[in-house]
């Protein structure tokens, strides 16, 4: 694939300047005006059974988001989909600034749980039927806890195939935002909500980090019921383009890159390591016994030290009140809507909860 002549930067929502957020606001309004939201919801719905629970998950959604982004760039070439670093809000997602009136708006209100503030305030969606854009947080005014960056770091270290990575991300981090925000986000037409785009940009960012760790062209695993295993030559559902065409950011049509965010209290740019997805966590070996290091962090051992320029943070014991909360409950309805294997999803959920219990028993304090 040819290198892109120009790439846009996908930044964390809260790192956008006022002018950059203004570009998002005005462009999204034009995308809506010309009927593109219903078109993308239609594509997502008709492709639903093939793009979830299969190794089409990551490639399809990367191509899908880029399609949305390119539509926006017809109106403004500077338009880029921001991402939401959900790790920083995992304890209390409903309190995130991303969900306040200045950005994407919060919980729905009144009959229909209509979104009444933020980017899509008062929107009426036309697909699959006329309805207000809705959100219904899964705990009333609150959202159950999501997943820590340490958990995802563990997943990336333990995943050597797409067949391992995909369910461990799709059934956890991916599921959490859809189930937690509810409303349109809990349906097959979740693309009605712009949160879908910033959430899936984050999922795509996670995939790009895994790719940078020696898995640039790694693709394998099931392609869906009655479908062959996914390879680089497999056609991306709906787009009929080879999977290989989306595997390298900055090439072909994938003309974007992720700009990591600075750690709290600094002005230095974040590296992947600051998301807890790349490098070694300083002091981790001093907190976790060898058994847990081997079990959850095979890339870390008792003799590890931080890589030059990498993520540097001293792990320490934590008070019980600061223990990692168990992640969001499994929604059987959501599992069945996707046609997932319930036992497979339950296995992944059980493993994620076991991770939390092990970290808490060891007294590990997460970054956020």
C-alpha angles and dihedrals in degrees: 000000000000119000115255117256089215132017131190124221120240105209132185109271094244092049094061117109118236088257093050092049088049089058089053092049096048095042095048089051090055092046087055094045092057094048100252096133092065090045094054091044088053092051091048093048098048091046094042102109094049100043096052127063091014138082088261086078100090099034095045095049092046090053092042094053091046089052090054090046093051090051088054091049089061085069098036123006089207093062115121130168109246120217131225116231093216093181091077091056102037096116096054110007093174090064094055117125086227087071097049128101093266092064130012100343130238144256121342120257139211127351108356094017089256120193106241105175140042132032096338099032112163095359120162113208120209101200131110083356137335110287141134116266102263140199127181114182111223094237102041106257091002139060123222117249120282130207131299126236088241090061092051091045087055091050092051092049093049097044117089096158136044087237087065100037098047101060093038090058101030094052095044122025092022094047095046098068095042094050095035097054095038123179112080090354090066094057138077087257095055088137087082086080117071086216084075090065098047091043094050091044085060091049089050090049090054090051091050090054091052089048090053090056095071099293101095094135100020112136128149139125138086121333096203137280109334091359126120122245113286115256135171088268095052116114116248108240114264094358095065090211123130118265087235089069092071101039098093123053113220093033135092109347094338092095100160140083135197121249108206118224127244119256116255113285097015137090095212116112115255119244121208086267091066089063086058090244104104129037134020124301107234114239095010090121090055092058105036121062116239091257092060094042090055092044100048108013110036089165091062126066138168092270096048121120130185114282115241110280090003134128110303121192132137111234115218141174118275136216116250090249089061095048118133108267119232110261127254118302120262114259111214090193090056091049092052093045088060095043091238122162102257093211091052092050091045090052091054092045092050091050092051091051091047088054091054093048092049093050092048094047088052091050095240116168114212122222094250 
